[in-house]
Amino acid sequence: MPSEMRKPFENSIEVVPSMGEWFVRSVVEGRPEIQSFANKKSAVRYAERQRRKLRVHRIIWMDRIYR
């Protein structure tokens, strides 16, 4: 299939709390990258930077699942 016909991978950002840490999962051109943070504030700052860098419209917040 010609490359112009293939659907490009969609970049995304997810923020997930687990075991007292916060994880930011960025999917960049189909490849997942995960960063861990000791606190929510640092995770949010990183997620916002990634959102702007990757031009993602929204961040997926997984913390609402765990409340």
Secondary structure, 3 states (H helix, E strand, C coil): CCHHHCCCCCCEEEEEEECCEEEEEEEECCEEEEEEECCHHHHHHHHHHHHHHHCCCCCEECHHHHC
